[in-house]
Amino acid sequence: MARTFQEIVDDARRQVPELSVDEVEKALAGAAAPALVDVREKEEYRTGHLAASLSIPRGFLEMQVEGKLPDKDQPIVAYCQSGTRSLLAGMVLKEMGYTNVTSMAGGYGAWKGAGKDWKQDFQFTADQLERYSRHFLLGEVGEEGQAKLLQAKVLCLGAGGLGSPVALYLAAAGVGTIGLVDNDVVDMSNLQRQIIHTNDRVGVAKTESAKLTLNALNPDINIVEHRTRLDSSNVMKIFKDYDLIVDGCDNFPTRYLVNDACVMLGKPNVHGSIFQFEGQATVFSPGEGPCYRCQFPEPPPPGMAPSCQEAGVLGVLPGLVGCIQALEAMKLILGIGEPLIGRLAHVETLGMNIRIFKLRRDPKCPMCGDNPTITELIDYEEFCGLRSGGGESSADAA
């Protein structure tokens, strides 16, 4: 026999107990706090919701709830805007085998009207909702994670081989502020691997060329140019405004300078390096794992380690390593997965061998050890046989 909407609601009210907003508040403060399920549409949820509530729109309830709330004996409080949809949702949950389901009378409107605490998430524009829609579908990212990306500030050292894929993928992912440090200009020989630049930009500053490409890909983000040579006089000032550093430089003086500044500032350093057909990436995170000096306490003597200009590099290699660096940076921002802290990923492309090596903190490390001996920044140019100006950029990647 057909039933009216009101008859269905009355039936739901008989099956699903209702709690007042005061009773819900008291239950949330108790030792066995219930799970809160907001069954309103996503657009309603974004305008404001109870803290710690799960957003499962009524139309997706049957499909999503078991994945998010597998324990069917767990206490659940469902709520909507006024208390009607949550009653219907509660009836469905009971039909699915959930044993302890209640509905908040009056819904979110009553909660907010009573002056109780509520939360408003990051407000996405219409373009952002479409651009990042695939991220929203990932439980590990979702809208909360995308908001973290949009609010993050990442500094890329080098707008070359490694910096190209790093910056491109961070920009595409919606990292809100990307800083670029490089004092070089685009050269024809760069284009074999530095995919952020184009043929018509030969002679243009790399940071300017990279900014054009990144803003064309995603006009939603802020690109900050640092068209300068990184040294002990400016590194701390540049680093201080960023959440993490992605090191794509190709010379030892800058690697040591970056490491030491990151340790002093307590900022994660997503490190990458390449040579001919091999590359590696790791994360140096102060207080959580080793630093660069734990592995290599001092720079090598001049001439011991040839640059890519001298030894060559396979054009696709920076793309592989740079993508790993971009991935690690995103994991750090989102707080997901297991970052490469204390581990090094090594890629050997001719045999396509990928190995993970353990890296250990050295208690005697001169920078992050128990009794550090390095207490100020060092410019190593003269020790590594590099010129102080011209020549190689101190933040140019391969």
Buried (B, 14 or more C-beta within 10 A) or exposed (E): EEEEEEEEBEBBBEEBBBBBBEBBBEBBEEEEEBBBBBBBBEEBBBEEBBEEBBBBBBEEBBEBBEEEBEEBEBBBBBBBBBBBBBBBBBBBBBEEEBEBBBBBBBBBBBBBEEEBEBEEBEEBEEEBBEBBEEBBEEEEBBBEBBBBBBBBBBBBBBBBBBBBBBBBBBBBBBBBBBBBBBBBBBEEEBBBBBBBBBEEBBEBBBBBBBBBBBBEBBEBBEBBBBBBBBBBEEBEEBBEEBBBBBBBBBBBBBBBBBBBBBBBBEBBBBBBBBBBBBBBBBBBBBEEBBBBBBBEBEBEEEEEBEBBEEEEBBEEBBBBBBBBBBBBBBBBBBEBEEBBBBBBBBBEBEEEEEEEEEBEBBEEBBBBBEEBEBEEBEBBBEBBBBEEEEBBBBBBBB
